[in-house]
Each structure stands twice: as C-alpha cells, then as structure tokens.
Amino acid sequence: MDEKRIDKRIPIGMSLSISDLYKDGVDAIVDLESSIQVTDISSHGIGFISKCILPIGYYFIADIEVSNNLPQIITDVRIVRSSAIDRENYHYGAQFVSVSPSVKKMLQTFEEDTAV
C-alpha cells in the first residue's frame, strides 16, 4: 500500500462504532450503527476496516482511546479514501478534522514511544 499519510502509521487494534455520517451540514446518514476496526493511527488520521460501504467526503465523530495512559480523543473525522479488501470488507482512510495542537503532539509522542 502506498503511504498517503504525512506521519508514520502506528498499527493499533481498536473497535469503534459509527452511528451517524454527515456532510456539509445538510446531507446526513443517521442510525447507521456500523462497527469499524481501526487498523492504524497517526497524528493526522486513522485507517479502518468496515463491512459497510461508506461514502467518501462524509464525516463522523470518533471517540478514540489509544492507550490507558493517554486521554480520550473525541474529534470529527473525514473519510478520504476507500478500497475493497474482499466482497465483505472495505478499508478506509480518514483524516482528523478538528484536532488541537496538544492532541497532535500527544499522538506524535505516542508514535515515538511505540517506535522504541
């Protein structure tokens, strides 16, 4: 897979649930209730796998806990790319939209700590 992220991807295994997708405040897909498996994280976004076909350009709110030692991150995430893995699973790339500089720094520190 070609590297598309600005920062190094850190492999991570966590599950999230998407209940609503929205775009530009007018288009929305509600009550989706789709679970996703986060495969990697960087200070700019996440990679994840889902059984649902999710539209590129839509947003969802992610509630992420990368480790017990770090605070929870709640942020908007925009789906920027997708590809089929097989007939039932899709891999997505998503970009953090509203991450504060302190959260970016925390994720960069997490990356440095996991590289050791």
Secondary structure, DSSP 8 states (H G I E B T S, - for coil): -----SS--EEEEEEEEE--EEETTTEEE-S--EEEEEEEE-SSEEEEEESS---TT-EEEEEE---TTS--EEEEEEEEEEEESSSS-EEEEEEESS--HHHHHHHHHHHHHHH-
